[in-house]
């Protein structure tokens, strides 16, 4: 029973790490997308 809980905890920890990494990737992508959209908007207004 203890072994079962240990295994479940390891899987949960791995998934949690994966989610954290994924969240950082999404944050970076959102920031880049926002910057590109903002620059495009500025240039569009200048022309």
Buried (B, 14 or more C-beta within 10 A) or exposed (E): EEEEEEEEEEEEEEEEEEEEEEEEEEEEEEEEEEEEEEEEEEEEEEE
